Amino acid sequence: MNTIKSILFAAGIIATTVLSAQLKIPQPSPKGTIKQTIGLSEVTVVYSRPGMKERKIFGELVTLGEIWRTGANAATTIEISNDVKIGGKDVPAGKYALYTIPRETEWTIIIHKNTTNWGTGDYKEEEDLVRFTAKSSKIENAVESFTIDFGSFKSGNATMMLSWENTRVSFPIESNADEAVEKQIKELLIDGPSAGTYYSAARHYLDNDKDMTQALAWINTAIEKRPEAFWYIHQKAKIQGKLGKTKEAIATAEKSMQLAKESKDGDYGYIANNEKLIKKLKEKK
């Protein structure tokens, strides 16, 4: 009996091992990933790449007028790091499935919100984000493996191309690079750093006992930009105190306390903070 149990136990282990092992073989439609920067946006496409293999593709293997997964296996996905326009349609940053409806001279391109579908089996039109049409063209040299690529780069724009057999479909992807660059120019070159940036830099130097003269210059600039910010003025008093400017520090703390008292949104504890600071400064005199 024990011998039989041992044999059955061993057989169970062998069966489990065989089932858990997976034979790795080359895939007929290998997965491909293409990453491309367009303007200031990162675009990542993941898709499976079926081959022609001496077959007629469009009109036979891929039925014209019917929805296609745009590749093989799981639906093709496109992930975008920033808001863009695809085919002239607004597409927010995010990850989407890319479906198409091939036709003789024009394709429907579909940006779909559900990325979990395997192929087109569970596709639901109501989950589409946008649809648009793109012209198809004939190319002289046949493309053996379905290929997605980008080209025609111009500033923040590019063209996305779907190519297979003797057919190519192209459509534009437009980033908001010009707007983003203009915003950076305004912030960095025209307006300069914000009050909060100067304040944060001054606090960093104050909290880490770095150059207090530089910290004072930064906090002064922050206060110029936001003169009502009594918490900025409180930090200035602390910086002045570290620089040995006790008299000026007390006056600054008193100003901060007065503004805190006048604040309609509350003092956030800065009345008490300034009272403690003034007491501490006076003890040093």
N, C-alpha and C positions, 0 to 999 in steps of 0.2 A: 504493500500500500504506500509506504513512504517513497519507494522507488518511483511509483506512478506519479505521486505528487511532485516529486523533484523534476520529473520529465515534463510535466505540465507547466510547472513554474518556469523552467528554462525555456520552454516553447513560447510562453507568454512574453518573456523578456526579448526573445529574438523577434517575435512578431511586432512588438512595440518599437524596437529599434529600426526594423525595416520600414514601418509606417512613418516614423518620425524623420527618417532620412529622405532627402529630396535630391533627385538626380538633376544636376545642372547641365542644361544643353543650350546651344545657341537658339535664340528666339527668331521665328520667321519674320516678326515685325518688331525689331529692337526699339527700345525706348530711346528717345533723343531729348536733349535739353539745350535750348539756346537762350543766352542772356545777352541783352543789348541795352546800352544806355541811349536814351533818346532825350535830348535836352538835359534836364535834371532828373528825369524819371528812369527807373530801372524796370525793364520789361523782361519777364521770364516766361518762356513757353515750354511746356512739357508735353510730348506727344509720342505716339508709336508710329514707326515708319514702314508701312507695307511696301513691298516691291511689285513691279509689273509682272515679272516671271512669265513673259510671253503671253500675258492676258490682255484683253481689251478692257480698259479701265472705265472711262466715263461713257455711260450708256449701256454698260453690261455689268461689270463688277460693282460699280457705283451707279445706282439708278438715278437718272436725271429727274429732277422735280421732287425728289424725296430727301428728307433730312439725313445728313451724314455726320458721323462723329468726327470727321476731319482728321482721319488717321485710322488707327486700328486699336483694338482692345478698349481700355478706358477712354472716355472722352478727353480730347485735348484741353489743356488748361492754359490760361494766360493770366499772369499776375503782374500787377502794376503798382509801383511804389507811390506814385503821385497821381492826382487827377489828370486825365488826358481827354482828348477827343479821338475817337476811332471811327473812321468813315464819316466824320462830321458830327458824330453823336457824343454827348457827354458821358464819360465813363469814370466814376469815382475810383480812387485808389482801392485795390482789393484783388481778390482772386476769383476768376470766372471760368466757365467752360466755354469753348469755342465750337459752335456747330455751324454747318453750312448747308445750303440747298443748292447743289450744282444744277445749272441749266446750260444750254448750248452756248449762249453768248453773254449770259449774266448770272451771277450767283447772288443768293441771299446770304449775308453774313450775320450770324446770331451770337451776341454776347449774352451768356446765360448765367443766372445766379447760382444754380445748383451744380456743384462740382463733384458730387458723390456718385453720379450715374455711371454705370458701365455701358458704354456705347449709347444707343438711343432708346433702349428698352423702357426706361422710366421717364423719358423726356416729357415735360409739360410746358406748353407754350406760355402759360401764365407766369412761369418763372423766368421768362426772358427779361433781360435788362433793356437791351436795344436791338433793333434790326436795321439793316441797311443793305443796299445792293451795290455790287462791284462788277465791273466789266471783266470778262474773261478774254484771253487772247491765246492764239496759237504760237507755239515756239518751235523752232526748226529742229533742235536737238532734243530727243526724248529724254526725260528724267526718269531713271529706273526706279528709284526709291522716293516715296512722297517726301517733299522737303519744304520746310518753313524757314524763311530767311528774311533779312531786312536789308534795305538799300535806299538809295536816293536821299542821303542825309543832307539836311539843310537847316542850320541853326538848331531849333528845338524840334524839328519834324523829321519823319522818316516814312518809308513805305514798307509795309509788311506784304510778303509774297508767299503764295501757296502754289507749289509747282509739282506736277506729276504727269507722266506720259507726255503729251504734247500740249498741255494746257497750263496756263499761268493766270492766277487771279491776284490783283494787287489792290491795296487800299491804304489810305494815309493814317498815320498815327501822329497826332499833334500834341505836344506837351505845352505847358504854360511857362516855358523857359523864359520867354521875353518878359512876362509879367513878374516872374520870380526874380530875375536879374534886376529889373527896374526897382523892385521893392528893396533889394539888397543895396543898390546904389543909393537910394533915398535914405535908408537907415544908416549905412556905414559912411557915406561920403557927404551927404547933404545934411541930414538931421544929426548924424553922429550917434554914438552909443546912447542908450536910454538912461534915464535917471536911475533906474533899478540896477543897471550894469555898473555904473559908477559907485552906487551905494554898496553893492555886493563886493566890489573890489576893495573899497575902503574897509568894510567889515572884516574881510579876510585878512588884511594887513593888521587891523586892530586886534583881532582875536589871536593872531599868531606872532604878535610883537615884531612886526616887520617895520619898514620905513614909515614912521609916523608923519613925516613931512609930506610924503607922497599920498598917504591915506587922507591927510587933511585937504590936499588939493582935490582929490577925487570926491570927498564928501561935500566940499564946497560946490563943485560942479553939479552934483546930484541935487543939492538944495536949490541952486539956481533954477534947475529944471522943475523942481517940485517944492516951492517955498512953504507950502502948507503942511508938508510931511514932518510932523513934530518928532516922529521916531528917528528920522534922518538927523535932525538937529540934536537930539539926545546923543547919538553916536558921535557927532562932532564934538560935543562937550567932553566926552570920554577921551577922544583923540587929543584934544587940547590939554586935558589933564595929564596925559602921558607925556606930552611935550613940555610939561612944566609951566604951562600957561594957565595957572590956577584962576586968576582973576577973570580972564576971558572965558574959561570953562564954566565958571559959576554963572556968568551972565548968559551964556549960551543955554545952560540947563534951565535957567529961569524962563528964558524965552520959550523953550520946548514945553515946559510945564504950563505956561500960559496958553499956548496954542492947544495943548491937550485938554485944558479946562474948557476951551471954547468950541471944541469939536462936537458937532451934532451927532456923530456916530459913536461917541464914547471915547475914552482916553486909552483903552487897551492896557491899562495898568501903568501908563507912562507918567501920571502924576506922582504916584508912589516911587517909581523908578528915579524920577528927577529929584524928589525930596531926599532919597537915600544918597544919590550922587552928590548933591549939593552939600549934605552933611559931611560926607567923606572928604570932599574937596576942602571944606572949611577947616577940617581937622589937620590938614597938611599945611595950612598957612602959619 
